[in-house]
Each structure stands twice: as structure tokens, then as C-alpha cells.
Amino acid sequence: MANCPKCGKNNVDDAAYCSTCGTSLKSDVASQIEHHAKMFAENMEQMGKDLGDAMSQTAKRIQGNSRDIGKRMEHRVDHASKYVENWYDRTFGVFGPLLASFLFLIIVRLAIEFTQISVVDVLDLRAIASVILLYLLPLFGATLLSNYTTYFAKKSYKFRIFSPLFHSIAFIIILWIIAQILYNLQDRLQIEDLGTAAINIENILPTVFIFVLLIRYVVLALNMPREQIQKP
């Protein structure tokens, strides 16, 4: 039994406080240890909360800074691309698309020549290069059509309505050229799968044309109101 030092009431041995007057039945040392342990636990809990809040704020700050940096970089890249595009248009004018198409023609022609004079004797690559060379002018024409469509679409609002049609035609011409290249490669390489692929491409040309045309008109319809808002 534990006697209360204040009122003398007998309490059970493990009682912390007197059942009559509420006086602590623990020694001063035990009370101080319990008090310090309780304070330490409360301090640790508060430190944990403060650390969690600080980490959360830091993460939000880093996220915000990263978002701002990404937006600034995107703005700078977009500004640089527009500057280069405007410089190109101002410098070459209506001849710009023609020059871009000639550059495409030159790059492909150089790649073909490099393949044909390569010291590595790869017959398949040389056959592919020689077949592409046969259709180089049609590829140049399709590229020219696409480039001039883009050029006049930027210059004329009325022409922009028809730009998806011309872009789709250019895309279909390129697919048709690819099919013809596969036909030729089938004859040269004796690979039946190439002919099958060419037939499949030719069969889906009308469907692809309609699909690409619809997608381009949807994109045009979504971009035109935005462009009108951005005009001063």
C-alpha cells in the first residue's frame, strides 16, 4: 500500500495519484524524469512537424522554380524559333520554300552518293539508294508542295482554309512514292514481303487521305481562334 504524504490515505502500490486528494504519489525524481520524458516527446513531435512543413515548403518552392524555369526556357526557344523563321522569310521571301526543298534534295542526293561509294560492300543498301534515286524528283515535288503550302498559309488567311487539303495531298504523294520504291525493291531483292507491304500501302491511301485531312482541319479550327486572340 502507498500512503499519501498529504492526507495519509492508503492507495494501491501502483497508484500514481492519491484517490482522495489527487496528490502525486511518485517520488520527486520519478516525477521529474516523467516530466522531462514527456517534454522531450512533445519537443520531438513538434520538431518532426516543423521539419515536415519545411520540407513541404521547400518542395513546393523547388517545383514552382522548376515550372518557372521550364516556362522561361520554352518561351525563349519559341521566341528563337520564331526569330529564325521570320529572318528566313524576310531574307528569302517567296523563294524560301524553294530553297528549303533544294536543300532537302541535296542532302538526300549526298546520302545516296555516300552509300554508293561507301567502302563497305552492302548490296542491299546500294539497291535501296539506287531505287530512291529514281524517285528523287517526285519526292522533291511533294516537299515543294508542302513547303509552299505552309508559306502561303502564313501569308494569306483565305489560303489557310485550303492548306490542310494541300498538305494531305503532299503526304499521300509521299506514301505513294514509298509504295513504288517497295515495288522496285521487291524486284531487285526478290523479297515478296516488300510487294505485300506496297499493296497494303496503296490500298489504305484513300482512308489515310481522309483521316489526315480531318485531323488537319481539326487542328486548323483549334488554332485559328487562338491566333486571332494573339493579334494586337
C-alpha positions, 0 to 999 in steps of 0.5 A: 500500500502507498500512503499519501504524504498529504492526507495519509490515505492508503492507495494501491502500490501502483497508484500514481495519484492519491484517490482522495486528494489527487496528490502525486504519489511518485517520488520527486525524481520519478516525477521529474524524469516523467516530466522531462520524458514527456517534454522531450516527446512533445519537443520531438513531435513538434520538431518532426512537424516543423521539419515536415512543413519545411520540407513541404515548403521547400518542395513546393518552392523547388517545383514552382522554380522548376515550372518557372524555369521550364516556362522561361526556357520554352518561351525563349526557344519559341521566341528563337524559333520564331526569330529564325523563321521570320529572318528566313522569310524576310531574307528569302521571301517567296523563294524560301520554300524553294530553297528549303526543298533544294536543300532537302534534295541535296542532302538526300542526293549526298546520302545516296552518293555516300552509300554508293561509294561507301567502302563497305560492300552492302548490296542491299543498301546500294539497291535501296539508294539506287531505287530512291534515286529514281524517285528523287524528283517526285519526292522533291515535288511533294516537299515543294508542295508542302513547303509552299503550302505552309508559306502561303498559309502564313501569308494569306488567311483565305489560303489557310482554309485550303492548306490542310487539303494541300498538305494531305495531298503532299503526304499521300504523294509521299506514301505513294512514292514509298509504295513504288520504291517497295515495288522496285525493291521487291524486284531487285531483292526478290523479297515478296514481303516488300510487294505485300507491304506496297499493296497494303500501302496503296490500298489504305491511301484513300482512308489515310487521305481522309483521316489526315485531312480531318485531323488537319482541319481539326487542328486548323479550327483549334488554332485559328481562334487562338491566333486571332486572340494573339493579334494586337 
